[in-house]
Amino acid sequence: EPEVTQTPSHQVTQMGQEVILRCVPISNHLYFYWYRQILGQKVEFLVSFYNNEISEKSEIFDDQFSVERPDGSNFTLKIRSTKLEDSAMYFCASSEGLPKTAQETQYFGPGTRLLVL
Amino acid sequence: AQKVTQAQTEISVVEKEDVTLDCVYETRDTTYYLFWYKQPPSGELVFLIRRNSFDEQNEISGRYSWNFQKSTSSFNFTITASQVVDSAVYFCALSAYNTDKLIFGTGTRLQVFP
């Protein structure tokens, strides 16, 4: 069964460093997302991406964050200068399409646990 | 504004007990979808079910069942004859028309003891 994959599973970094989290969405999906979950808290939407551009972003997704689809399979989240409060589990998700219709199921990857020291 | 409330922070049951996880949602949209996801101790988010706002039929899948009631804005999840493998955090989520994001509740941690 197709699934979303994410690498790395864990990343430890120093405050101020740049990190890139990688995701391979399900192959026929057109819509991609990043969410984060601070330890013990709820899952929060960061950004959605469709047709090679950001479709929607939350207030969390400030200038420190960027997303990219560098090739036909990968989808990345870059944090330019990490802060302590960026420590969280980051989930990538994908869905088949039909943006902004509410009906698409988002399938999540296993997450990348980021720890900023 | 959209909101999902899962008032039960943590529930503990003994194996074979039935357990219901509550979910109450708020939205002004007439078209919306409701979801349940499971997060086992390994951390991934596993999709369980999707329901649209026009379909209030209850759904059963094995030991799992879902009760959607628009009159009370609730979408509750029942596990029948719980098993230790059901131990996880369960999230209810809402998506509304004209937005991409899923809005999650705070989750309910279910612990099933042998």
gemmi code that builds the backbone of each chain (N, CA, C; Angstrom):
import gemmi

chains = {
    "A": [
        ("GLU", (0.843, -1.193, 0.000), (0.000, 0.000, 0.000), (0.883, 1.248, 0.000)),
        ("PRO", (0.624, 2.191, -0.882), (1.463, 3.391, -0.951), (1.408, 4.160, 0.363)),
        ("GLU", (2.550, 4.770, 0.706), (2.576, 5.544, 1.933), (3.509, 6.734, 1.779)),
        ("VAL", (3.313, 7.685, 2.657), (4.180, 8.856, 2.712), (5.404, 8.484, 3.539)),
        ("THR", (6.590, 8.814, 3.039), (7.809, 8.547, 3.802), (8.497, 9.866, 4.142)),
        ("GLN", (9.219, 9.851, 5.264), (9.919, 11.045, 5.713), (11.316, 10.685, 6.185)),
        ("THR", (12.260, 11.558, 5.883), (13.618, 11.403, 6.400), (14.151, 12.744, 6.861)),
        ("PRO", (14.999, 12.765, 7.872), (15.304, 11.628, 8.750), (14.176, 11.390, 9.738)),
        ("SER", (14.268, 10.321, 10.490), (13.248, 10.083, 11.516), (13.508, 10.967, 12.732)),
        ("HIS", (14.780, 11.231, 12.992), (15.170, 12.108, 14.093), (16.268, 13.047, 13.611)),
        ("GLN", (16.217, 14.285, 14.106), (17.279, 15.234, 13.783), (17.541, 16.089, 15.009)),
        ("VAL", (18.815, 16.185, 15.365), (19.230, 17.058, 16.455), (20.092, 18.147, 15.842)),
        ("THR", (19.834, 19.391, 16.209), (20.572, 20.492, 15.623), (20.815, 21.569, 16.665)),
        ("GLN", (21.759, 22.421, 16.402), (22.044, 23.540, 17.288), (21.200, 24.735, 16.874)),
        ("MET", (20.796, 25.497, 17.866), (20.039, 26.723, 17.611), (20.776, 27.589, 16.577)),
        ("GLY", (20.023, 28.122, 15.635), (20.615, 28.968, 14.603), (21.011, 28.227, 13.343)),
        ("GLN", (21.040, 26.899, 13.406), (21.407, 26.117, 12.228), (20.198, 25.946, 11.315)),
        ("GLU", (20.499, 25.675, 10.061), (19.448, 25.378, 9.090), (19.188, 23.873, 9.064)),
        ("VAL", (17.916, 23.514, 8.938), (17.587, 22.102, 8.765), (16.654, 21.942, 7.568)),
        ("ILE", (16.775, 20.822, 6.923), (15.869, 20.466, 5.829), (15.251, 19.120, 6.147)),
        ("LEU", (13.949, 19.111, 6.192), (13.214, 17.873, 6.425), (12.650, 17.412, 5.082)),
        ("ARG", (12.770, 16.129, 4.846), (12.392, 15.604, 3.530), (11.216, 14.663, 3.608)),
        ("CYS", (10.446, 14.673, 2.549), (9.223, 13.877, 2.472), (9.084, 13.360, 1.044)),
        ("VAL", (8.622, 12.134, 0.931), (8.211, 11.621, -0.377), (6.725, 11.323, -0.289)),
        ("PRO", (5.894, 12.156, -0.903), (4.439, 11.932, -0.839), (4.035, 10.698, -1.643)),
        ("ILE", (2.798, 10.297, -1.483), (2.250, 9.197, -2.278), (2.256, 9.626, -3.747)),
        ("SER", (2.650, 8.711, -4.623), (3.072, 9.094, -5.968), (2.000, 9.774, -6.823)),
        ("ASN", (0.753, 9.432, -6.718), (-0.258, 10.067, -7.561), (-0.951, 11.237, -6.866)),
        ("HIS", (-0.435, 11.620, -5.717), (-1.033, 12.742, -4.998), (-0.492, 14.055, -5.517)),
        ("LEU", (-1.332, 15.074, -5.476), (-0.966, 16.374, -6.029), (-0.857, 17.465, -4.977)),
        ("TYR", (-1.289, 17.160, -3.777), (-1.416, 18.176, -2.740), (-0.585, 17.764, -1.548)),
        ("PHE", (0.252, 18.675, -1.057), (1.190, 18.310, -0.021), (1.087, 19.287, 1.142)),
        ("TYR", (1.412, 18.781, 2.326), (1.217, 19.557, 3.546), (2.373, 19.308, 4.516)),
        ("TRP", (2.589, 20.300, 5.373), (3.419, 20.106, 6.553), (2.613, 20.524, 7.777)),
        ("TYR", (2.716, 19.693, 8.804), (2.130, 19.968, 10.111), (3.228, 19.784, 11.148)),
        ("ARG", (2.997, 20.350, 12.323), (3.925, 20.067, 13.413), (3.133, 19.773, 14.681)),
        ("GLN", (3.806, 19.028, 15.548), (3.217, 18.673, 16.832), (4.281, 18.867, 17.907)),
        ("ILE", (4.142, 19.921, 18.670), (5.015, 20.103, 19.823), (4.653, 19.028, 20.843)),
        ("LEU", (5.663, 18.532, 21.541), (5.484, 17.373, 22.416), (4.270, 17.515, 23.323)),
        ("GLY", (3.383, 16.533, 23.230), (2.223, 16.498, 24.102), (1.088, 17.413, 23.697)),
        ("GLN", (1.246, 18.106, 22.578), (0.216, 19.051, 22.153), (-0.465, 18.571, 20.873)),
        ("LYS", (-1.381, 19.372, 20.387), (-2.122, 18.942, 19.212), (-1.332, 19.202, 17.938)),
        ("VAL", (-1.790, 18.595, 16.884), (-1.159, 18.729, 15.582), (-1.620, 20.043, 14.952)),
        ("GLU", (-0.638, 20.818, 14.468), (-0.950, 22.146, 13.920), (-0.531, 22.238, 12.457)),
        ("PHE", (-1.385, 22.821, 11.659), (-1.122, 23.022, 10.243), (-0.046, 24.090, 10.049)),
        ("LEU", (0.896, 23.825, 9.158), (1.893, 24.828, 8.795), (1.621, 25.399, 7.402)),
        ("VAL", (1.557, 24.496, 6.411), (1.515, 24.969, 5.034), (0.950, 23.887, 4.128)),
        ("SER", (0.333, 24.320, 3.056), (-0.084, 23.403, 1.991), (0.509, 23.877, 0.672)),
        ("PHE", (0.694, 22.928, -0.234), (1.452, 23.197, -1.457), (0.768, 22.476, -2.597)),
        ("TYR", (0.498, 23.209, -3.654), (-0.189, 22.621, -4.800), (0.293, 23.299, -6.066)),
        ("ASN", (0.527, 22.524, -7.090), (0.918, 23.077, -8.388), (2.152, 23.965, -8.252)),
        ("ASN", (3.101, 23.493, -7.479), (4.401, 24.156, -7.295), (4.353, 25.507, -6.610)),
        ("GLU", (3.321, 25.736, -5.839), (3.314, 26.961, -5.055), (2.537, 26.750, -3.764)),
        ("ILE", (2.798, 27.625, -2.813), (2.090, 27.549, -1.541), (0.626, 27.896, -1.773)),
        ("SER", (-0.235, 27.025, -1.277), (-1.668, 27.262, -1.402), (-2.218, 27.992, -0.188)),
        ("GLU", (-1.738, 27.585, 0.954), (-2.218, 28.185, 2.197), (-1.129, 28.027, 3.254)),
        ("LYS", (-1.010, 28.987, 4.147), (-0.053, 28.849, 5.247), (-0.647, 29.427, 6.514)),
        ("SER", (-0.137, 28.944, 7.636), (-0.614, 29.422, 8.916), (0.304, 30.539, 9.410)),
        ("GLU", (-0.103, 31.137, 10.520), (0.707, 32.220, 11.093), (2.027, 31.697, 11.651)),
        ("ILE", (2.082, 30.387, 11.900), (3.330, 29.794, 12.373), (4.384, 29.830, 11.265)),
        ("PHE", (3.945, 29.688, 10.051), (4.837, 29.567, 8.883), (5.337, 30.951, 8.503)),
        ("ASP", (6.371, 31.399, 9.242), (6.901, 32.735, 8.960), (8.089, 32.646, 8.008)),
        ("ASP", (8.845, 33.733, 7.922), (9.931, 33.799, 6.932), (11.064, 32.809, 7.205)),
        ("GLN", (11.077, 32.217, 8.382), (12.103, 31.230, 8.689), (11.843, 29.901, 7.986)),
        ("PHE", (10.625, 29.718, 7.534), (10.235, 28.462, 6.916), (10.116, 28.625, 5.397)),
        ("SER", (10.419, 27.572, 4.708), (10.153, 27.544, 3.271), (9.909, 26.100, 2.850)),
        ("VAL", (9.195, 25.940, 1.756), (8.930, 24.609, 1.227), (9.312, 24.596, -0.245)),
        ("GLU", (9.609, 23.371, -0.680), (10.073, 23.231, -2.066), (9.761, 21.830, -2.548)),
        ("ARG", (9.512, 21.743, -3.864), (9.419, 20.422, -4.486), (10.554, 20.381, -5.502)),
        ("PRO", (11.731, 19.948, -5.057), (12.921, 20.082, -5.910), (12.922, 19.163, -7.119)),
        ("ASP", (12.145, 18.084, -7.038), (12.079, 17.167, -8.163), (10.691, 16.537, -8.167)),
        ("GLY", (10.516, 15.488, -8.958), (9.175, 14.927, -9.099), (8.690, 14.097, -7.945)),
        ("SER", (9.584, 13.870, -6.962), (9.140, 12.993, -5.887), (9.276, 13.594, -4.490)),
        ("ASN", (10.264, 14.450, -4.285), (10.501, 14.954, -2.935), (9.763, 16.246, -2.654)),
        ("PHE", (9.470, 16.440, -1.378), (8.848, 17.677, -0.894), (9.577, 18.018, 0.390)),
        ("THR", (10.139, 19.217, 0.477), (10.986, 19.544, 1.615), (10.458, 20.732, 2.402)),
        ("LEU", (10.792, 20.724, 3.686), (10.543, 21.850, 4.573), (11.895, 22.309, 5.094)),
        ("LYS", (12.207, 23.573, 4.885), (13.471, 24.136, 5.371), (13.169, 25.132, 6.482)),
        ("ILE", (13.927, 24.996, 7.560), (13.899, 26.001, 8.620), (15.253, 26.679, 8.589)),
        ("ARG", (15.285, 27.961, 8.321), (16.548, 28.645, 8.033), (17.436, 28.790, 9.258)),
        ("SER", (16.899, 29.228, 10.331), (17.681, 29.472, 11.544), (16.851, 28.969, 12.711)),
        ("THR", (17.142, 27.748, 13.117), (16.266, 27.096, 14.090), (16.314, 27.773, 15.455)),
        ("LYS", (15.150, 27.719, 16.104), (15.028, 28.235, 17.471), (14.661, 27.055, 18.379)),
        ("LEU", (14.832, 27.272, 19.666), (14.501, 26.211, 20.628), (13.044, 25.782, 20.463)),
        ("GLU", (12.180, 26.755, 20.223), (10.745, 26.466, 20.129), (10.340, 25.746, 18.833)),
        ("ASP", (11.290, 25.539, 17.940), (11.011, 24.743, 16.736), (11.081, 23.245, 17.025)),
        ("SER", (11.525, 22.887, 18.213), (11.576, 21.471, 18.579), (10.172, 20.898, 18.564)),
        ("ALA", (9.968, 19.884, 17.755), (8.636, 19.317, 17.563), (8.757, 18.109, 16.657)),
        ("MET", (7.633, 17.399, 16.513), (7.518, 16.380, 15.478), (6.924, 17.073, 14.255)),
        ("TYR", (7.536, 16.876, 13.117), (7.045, 17.477, 11.875), (6.498, 16.371, 10.989)),
        ("PHE", (5.245, 16.549, 10.612), (4.577, 15.568, 9.761), (4.376, 16.134, 8.370)),
        ("CYS", (4.674, 15.309, 7.407), (4.324, 15.592, 6.028), (3.053, 14.809, 5.708)),
        ("ALA", (2.207, 15.359, 4.860), (0.998, 14.658, 4.437), (0.764, 14.935, 2.968)),
        ("SER", (-0.014, 14.073, 2.347), (-0.389, 14.311, 0.961), (-1.819, 13.869, 0.732)),
        ("SER", (-2.432, 14.455, -0.286), (-3.787, 14.060, -0.670), (-3.881, 14.113, -2.191)),
        ("GLU", (-4.937, 13.489, -2.704), (-5.021, 13.328, -4.157), (-5.223, 14.621, -4.904)),
        ("GLY", (-5.965, 15.566, -4.341), (-6.147, 16.812, -5.063), (-7.417, 17.501, -4.661)),
        ("LEU", (-8.053, 18.162, -5.607), (-9.266, 18.947, -5.386), (-9.078, 19.929, -4.229)),
        ("PRO", (-8.205, 20.885, -4.398), (-7.910, 21.818, -3.311), (-9.135, 22.576, -2.847)),
        ("LYS", (-9.128, 22.843, -1.567), (-10.135, 23.689, -0.929), (-11.561, 23.177, -1.126)),
        ("THR", (-11.689, 21.883, -1.179), (-13.034, 21.313, -1.226), (-13.356, 20.549, 0.046)),
        ("ALA", (-12.393, 20.448, 0.919), (-12.550, 19.815, 2.235), (-12.658, 18.308, 2.179)),
        ("GLN", (-12.818, 17.733, 0.999), (-13.175, 16.335, 0.974), (-11.995, 15.371, 0.910)),
        ("GLU", (-10.811, 15.889, 0.674), (-9.697, 14.978, 0.475), (-9.143, 14.478, 1.802)),
        ("THR", (-8.848, 13.213, 1.838), (-8.198, 12.643, 3.015), (-6.708, 12.903, 2.912)),
        ("GLN", (-6.142, 13.400, 3.978), (-4.707, 13.628, 4.037), (-4.063, 12.423, 4.718)),
        ("TYR", (-3.089, 11.857, 4.041), (-2.356, 10.717, 4.559), (-1.006, 11.208, 5.059)),
        ("PHE", (-0.700, 10.820, 6.280), (0.473, 11.359, 6.957), (1.648, 10.394, 6.906)),
        ("GLY", (2.832, 10.988, 6.886), (4.045, 10.211, 7.042), (4.311, 9.935, 8.514)),
        ("PRO", (5.416, 9.209, 8.784), (5.719, 8.821, 10.161), (6.296, 9.939, 11.004)),
        ("GLY", (6.648, 11.059, 10.390), (7.143, 12.198, 11.137), (8.654, 12.252, 11.257)),
        ("THR", (9.155, 13.469, 11.453), (10.569, 13.700, 11.805), (10.578, 14.422, 13.131)),
        ("ARG", (11.246, 13.811, 14.092), (11.340, 14.458, 15.400), (12.570, 15.356, 15.396)),
        ("LEU", (12.319, 16.663, 15.505), (13.391, 17.652, 15.493), (13.641, 18.154, 16.902)),
        ("LEU", (14.893, 18.116, 17.305), (15.284, 18.641, 18.605), (16.322, 19.731, 18.382)),
        ("VAL", (16.000, 20.931, 18.850), (16.911, 22.059, 18.712), (17.539, 22.340, 20.077)),
        ("LEU", (18.871, 22.298, 20.132), (19.581, 22.495, 21.401), (20.175, 23.897, 21.499)),
    ],
    "B": [
        ("ALA", (-15.291, 30.701, 13.029), (-14.038, 29.986, 13.261), (-14.326, 28.506, 13.482)),
        ("GLN", (-13.388, 27.676, 13.077), (-13.544, 26.240, 13.276), (-12.777, 25.784, 14.498)),
        ("LYS", (-13.330, 24.812, 15.169), (-12.711, 24.317, 16.395), (-13.122, 22.880, 16.636)),
        ("VAL", (-12.224, 22.105, 17.202), (-12.528, 20.730, 17.581), (-12.166, 20.567, 19.057)),
        ("THR", (-13.082, 20.022, 19.815), (-12.859, 19.833, 21.245), (-12.935, 18.359, 21.598)),
        ("GLN", (-11.888, 17.872, 22.201), (-11.866, 16.520, 22.756), (-11.656, 16.693, 24.253)),
        ("ALA", (-12.743, 16.649, 24.973), (-12.691, 16.996, 26.393), (-11.965, 15.945, 27.234)),
        ("GLN", (-11.963, 14.718, 26.775), (-11.312, 13.639, 27.523), (-9.820, 13.650, 27.205)),
        ("THR", (-9.016, 13.976, 28.214), (-7.581, 14.013, 27.998), (-7.011, 12.601, 27.981)),
        ("GLU", (-7.465, 11.809, 28.921), (-6.927, 10.461, 29.041), (-8.011, 9.519, 29.545)),
        ("ILE", (-8.064, 8.338, 28.955), (-9.009, 7.309, 29.392), (-8.239, 6.019, 29.595)),
        ("SER", (-8.518, 5.349, 30.709), (-7.908, 4.044, 30.960), (-9.011, 3.007, 31.082)),
        ("VAL", (-8.843, 1.909, 30.400), (-9.808, 0.813, 30.474), (-9.036, -0.491, 30.575)),
        ("VAL", (-9.771, -1.516, 30.948), (-9.214, -2.859, 30.971), (-9.647, -3.553, 29.688)),
        ("GLU", (-8.790, -4.401, 29.193), (-9.079, -5.117, 27.952), (-10.492, -5.685, 27.955)),
        ("LYS", (-11.111, -5.618, 26.786), (-12.471, -6.130, 26.519), (-13.556, -5.157, 26.930)),
        ("GLU", (-13.196, -4.094, 27.581), (-14.205, -3.074, 27.857), (-14.485, -2.287, 26.583)),
        ("ASP", (-15.696, -1.748, 26.489), (-16.022, -0.820, 25.414), (-15.641, 0.590, 25.873)),
        ("VAL", (-15.228, 1.415, 24.935), (-14.845, 2.774, 25.299), (-15.280, 3.731, 24.194)),
        ("THR", (-15.779, 4.894, 24.589), (-16.201, 5.911, 23.627), (-15.369, 7.166, 23.804)),
        ("LEU", (-14.835, 7.638, 22.703), (-14.047, 8.870, 22.680), (-14.919, 9.970, 22.083)),
        ("ASP", (-15.010, 11.065, 22.799), (-15.913, 12.138, 22.390), (-15.199, 13.176, 21.523)),
        ("CYS", (-15.959, 13.731, 20.593), (-15.455, 14.809, 19.745), (-16.597, 15.765, 19.463)),
        ("VAL", (-16.381, 17.022, 19.775), (-17.365, 18.061, 19.484), (-16.691, 19.091, 18.588)),
        ("TYR", (-17.391, 19.510, 17.560), (-16.773, 20.426, 16.610), (-17.614, 21.691, 16.452)),
        ("GLU", (-16.959, 22.731, 15.978), (-17.647, 23.991, 15.671), (-17.252, 24.432, 14.276)),
        ("THR", (-18.241, 24.755, 13.493), (-17.992, 25.349, 12.181), (-19.264, 26.021, 11.703)),
        ("ARG", (-19.105, 27.050, 10.911), (-20.271, 27.721, 10.322), (-20.529, 27.215, 8.909)),
        ("ASP", (-19.608, 26.420, 8.406), (-19.768, 25.908, 7.052), (-20.836, 24.818, 7.019)),
        ("THR", (-21.507, 24.726, 5.900), (-22.476, 23.650, 5.732), (-21.817, 22.418, 5.110)),
        ("THR", (-20.701, 22.646, 4.437), (-19.941, 21.534, 3.851), (-18.643, 21.387, 4.619)),
        ("TYR", (-18.474, 20.269, 5.227), (-17.241, 20.008, 5.976), (-17.058, 18.502, 6.108)),
        ("TYR", (-15.850, 18.125, 6.499), (-15.539, 16.721, 6.702), (-14.946, 16.536, 8.095)),
        ("LEU", (-15.208, 15.407, 8.651), (-14.680, 15.043, 9.966), (-13.829, 13.793, 9.823)),
        ("PHE", (-12.780, 13.738, 10.605), (-11.823, 12.639, 10.518), (-11.456, 12.158, 11.922)),
        ("TRP", (-11.041, 10.922, 11.984), (-10.360, 10.404, 13.164), (-9.020, 9.835, 12.706)),
        ("TYR", (-7.986, 10.168, 13.505), (-6.656, 9.621, 13.285), (-6.179, 8.976, 14.584)),
        ("LYS", (-5.380, 7.948, 14.421), (-4.779, 7.258, 15.566), (-3.279, 7.531, 15.573)),
        ("GLN", (-2.734, 7.837, 16.746), (-1.297, 8.033, 16.884), (-0.784, 7.028, 17.915)),
        ("PRO", (-0.266, 5.904, 17.469), (0.269, 4.912, 18.404), (1.566, 5.412, 19.021)),
        ("PRO", (2.100, 4.694, 19.989), (3.331, 5.146, 20.660), (4.498, 5.389, 19.702)),
        ("SER", (4.505, 4.743, 18.567), (5.576, 4.949, 17.591), (5.504, 6.332, 16.935)),
        ("GLY", (4.382, 7.006, 17.054), (4.327, 8.416, 16.656), (3.646, 8.760, 15.352)),
        ("GLU", (3.456, 7.798, 14.473), (2.856, 8.166, 13.181), (1.370, 8.456, 13.349)),
        ("LEU", (0.791, 9.114, 12.374), (-0.642, 9.411, 12.374), (-1.316, 8.492, 11.355)),
        ("VAL", (-2.235, 7.707, 11.846), (-2.893, 6.720, 10.989), (-4.337, 7.135, 10.764)),
        ("PHE", (-4.714, 7.279, 9.520), (-6.079, 7.654, 9.172), (-7.022, 6.510, 9.509)),
        ("LEU", (-8.153, 6.849, 10.143), (-9.149, 5.846, 10.488), (-10.425, 6.008, 9.682)),
        ("ILE", (-10.966, 7.231, 9.646), (-12.245, 7.418, 8.983), (-12.430, 8.863, 8.553)),
        ("ARG", (-13.215, 9.053, 7.502), (-13.647, 10.361, 7.036), (-15.158, 10.345, 6.884)),
        ("ARG", (-15.784, 11.437, 7.276), (-17.238, 11.540, 7.189), (-17.588, 12.912, 6.663)),
        ("ASN", (-18.526, 13.019, 5.705), (-18.906, 14.346, 5.259), (-20.165, 14.820, 5.967)),
        ("SER", (-20.370, 16.114, 5.916), (-21.429, 16.741, 6.705), (-22.828, 16.372, 6.248)),
        ("PHE", (-22.941, 15.760, 5.080), (-24.268, 15.408, 4.571), (-24.636, 13.957, 4.845)),
        ("ASP", (-23.736, 13.244, 5.473), (-23.965, 11.828, 5.690), (-23.927, 11.527, 7.180)),
        ("GLU", (-25.074, 11.430, 7.787), (-25.133, 11.210, 9.226), (-25.283, 9.743, 9.591)),
        ("GLN", (-25.164, 8.883, 8.627), (-25.258, 7.458, 8.951), (-24.090, 7.042, 9.813)),
        ("ASN", (-24.382, 6.255, 10.815), (-23.304, 5.720, 11.633), (-22.508, 4.698, 10.826)),
        ("GLU", (-21.263, 4.529, 11.207), (-20.418, 3.598, 10.473), (-19.765, 2.623, 11.428)),
        ("ILE", (-19.665, 1.402, 10.981), (-19.025, 0.356, 11.779), (-17.951, -0.288, 10.925)),
        ("SER", (-16.787, -0.469, 11.539), (-15.706, -1.173, 10.864), (-15.050, -2.084, 11.886)),
        ("GLY", (-15.435, -3.321, 11.882), (-14.903, -4.270, 12.859), (-15.297, -3.864, 14.262)),
        ("ARG", (-14.307, -3.627, 15.119), (-14.589, -3.238, 16.502), (-14.807, -1.734, 16.644)),
        ("TYR", (-14.595, -0.997, 15.559), (-14.716, 0.449, 15.602), (-16.083, 0.883, 15.079)),
        ("SER", (-16.644, 1.890, 15.721), (-17.871, 2.489, 15.194), (-17.848, 3.983, 15.475)),
        ("TRP", (-18.561, 4.709, 14.611), (-18.571, 6.148, 14.716), (-20.007, 6.641, 14.686)),
        ("ASN", (-20.305, 7.593, 15.561), (-21.645, 8.165, 15.672), (-21.562, 9.656, 15.372)),
        ("PHE", (-22.143, 10.046, 14.246), (-22.100, 11.440, 13.806), (-23.473, 12.042, 14.045)),
        ("GLN", (-23.551, 13.099, 14.834), (-24.821, 13.761, 15.100), (-24.679, 15.255, 14.881)),
        ("LYS", (-25.242, 15.750, 13.809), (-25.154, 17.182, 13.517), (-25.899, 18.008, 14.552)),
        ("SER", (-26.958, 17.454, 15.112), (-27.763, 18.222, 16.069), (-26.953, 18.617, 17.294)),
        ("THR", (-25.966, 17.794, 17.645), (-25.124, 18.100, 18.803), (-23.687, 18.403, 18.383)),
        ("SER", (-23.447, 18.503, 17.081), (-22.096, 18.769, 16.543), (-21.080, 17.811, 17.145)),
        ("SER", (-21.429, 16.543, 17.114), (-20.522, 15.556, 17.703), (-20.211, 14.437, 16.720)),
        ("PHE", (-19.048, 13.886, 16.878), (-18.598, 12.786, 16.021), (-17.806, 11.849, 16.919)),
        ("ASN", (-18.526, 10.997, 17.633), (-17.911, 10.157, 18.661), (-17.448, 8.818, 18.098)),
        ("PHE", (-16.457, 8.278, 18.735), (-15.776, 7.075, 18.261), (-15.818, 6.029, 19.376)),
        ("THR", (-16.355, 4.873, 19.043), (-16.452, 3.792, 20.039), (-15.615, 2.606, 19.611)),
        ("ILE", (-14.839, 2.114, 20.553), (-14.099, 0.867, 20.350), (-14.776, -0.188, 21.206)),
        ("THR", (-15.202, -1.241, 20.582), (-15.858, -2.344, 21.279), (-14.820, -3.411, 21.618)),
        ("ALA", (-14.935, -3.962, 22.789), (-14.018, -5.028, 23.218), (-12.566, -4.592, 23.003)),
        ("SER", (-12.172, -3.543, 23.696), (-10.858, -2.938, 23.488), (-9.731, -3.955, 23.704)),
        ("GLN", (-8.633, -3.684, 23.004), (-7.442, -4.533, 23.116), (-6.237, -3.656, 23.444)),
        ("VAL", (-5.210, -4.274, 23.961), (-4.000, -3.532, 24.333), (-3.449, -2.758, 23.139)),
        ("VAL", (-3.580, -3.338, 21.941), (-3.054, -2.666, 20.738), (-3.822, -1.395, 20.388)),
        ("ASP", (-4.966, -1.193, 21.023), (-5.718, 0.044, 20.790), (-5.119, 1.224, 21.561)),
        ("SER", (-4.184, 0.943, 22.442), (-3.567, 2.021, 23.221), (-2.865, 2.994, 22.287)),
        ("ALA", (-3.281, 4.252, 22.350), (-2.774, 5.270, 21.430), (-3.404, 6.602, 21.812)),
        ("VAL", (-2.970, 7.645, 21.138), (-3.673, 8.919, 21.218), (-4.560, 9.018, 19.984)),
        ("TYR", (-5.801, 9.363, 20.192), (-6.748, 9.466, 19.085), (-7.128, 10.932, 18.880)),
        ("PHE", (-7.000, 11.371, 17.632), (-7.305, 12.745, 17.285), (-8.527, 12.804, 16.388)),
        ("CYS", (-9.400, 13.717, 16.721), (-10.516, 14.072, 15.859), (-10.100, 15.327, 15.088)),
        ("ALA", (-10.509, 15.437, 13.841), (-10.100, 16.590, 13.036), (-11.229, 17.023, 12.118)),
        ("LEU", (-11.179, 18.271, 11.720), (-12.221, 18.891, 10.907), (-11.568, 19.579, 9.711)),
        ("SER", (-12.156, 19.410, 8.547), (-11.747, 20.244, 7.424), (-12.983, 20.900, 6.852)),
        ("ALA", (-12.849, 22.146, 6.487), (-13.991, 22.912, 6.010), (-13.755, 23.339, 4.569)),
        ("TYR", (-14.838, 23.701, 3.924), (-14.758, 24.131, 2.537), (-13.905, 25.387, 2.435)),
        ("ASN", (-13.134, 25.477, 1.383), (-12.329, 26.662, 1.085), (-11.126, 26.852, 2.003)),
        ("THR", (-10.703, 25.764, 2.621), (-9.441, 25.789, 3.341), (-8.759, 24.438, 3.168)),
        ("ASP", (-7.436, 24.460, 3.212), (-6.687, 23.218, 3.026), (-6.441, 22.486, 4.334)),
        ("LYS", (-6.485, 23.216, 5.412), (-5.938, 22.651, 6.634), (-6.928, 21.754, 7.356)),
        ("LEU", (-6.358, 20.789, 8.053), (-7.096, 20.005, 9.015), (-6.941, 20.696, 10.361)),
        ("ILE", (-8.039, 20.810, 11.054), (-8.009, 21.377, 12.402), (-8.183, 20.225, 13.366)),
        ("PHE", (-7.167, 20.034, 14.186), (-7.159, 18.887, 15.096), (-7.647, 19.280, 16.473)),
        ("GLY", (-8.254, 18.318, 17.144), (-8.492, 18.458, 18.563), (-7.210, 18.149, 19.328)),
        ("THR", (-7.278, 18.255, 20.627), (-6.091, 18.058, 21.455), (-5.780, 16.596, 21.693)),
        ("GLY", (-6.665, 15.717, 21.246), (-6.393, 14.287, 21.351), (-6.848, 13.689, 22.670)),
        ("THR", (-7.157, 12.408, 22.617), (-7.479, 11.635, 23.815), (-6.520, 10.460, 23.883)),
        ("ARG", (-5.811, 10.373, 24.984), (-4.902, 9.233, 25.161), (-5.675, 8.080, 25.752)),
        ("LEU", (-5.717, 6.990, 25.046), (-6.397, 5.777, 25.504), (-5.357, 4.756, 25.941)),
        ("GLN", (-5.501, 4.300, 27.158), (-4.638, 3.218, 27.650), (-5.500, 2.013, 27.945)),
        ("VAL", (-5.168, 0.916, 27.316), (-5.889, -0.332, 27.528), (-4.957, -1.278, 28.266)),
        ("PHE", (-5.383, -1.659, 29.444), (-4.557, -2.544, 30.283), (-5.020, -3.990, 30.145)),
        ("PRO", (-4.055, -4.903, 30.173), (-4.415, -6.326, 30.058), (-5.131, -6.833, 31.298)),
    ],
}
model = gemmi.Model(1)
for chain_id, residues in chains.items():
    chain = gemmi.Chain(chain_id)
    for i, (resn, *xyz) in enumerate(residues, 1):
        res = gemmi.Residue()
        res.name, res.seqid = resn, gemmi.SeqId(i, " ")
        for name, pos in zip(("N", "CA", "C"), xyz):
            atom = gemmi.Atom()
            atom.name, atom.element = name, gemmi.Element(name[0])
            atom.pos, atom.b_iso = gemmi.Position(*pos), 0.0
            res.add_atom(atom)
        chain.add_residue(res)
    model.add_chain(chain)
structure = gemmi.Structure()
structure.add_model(model)
structure.setup_entities()
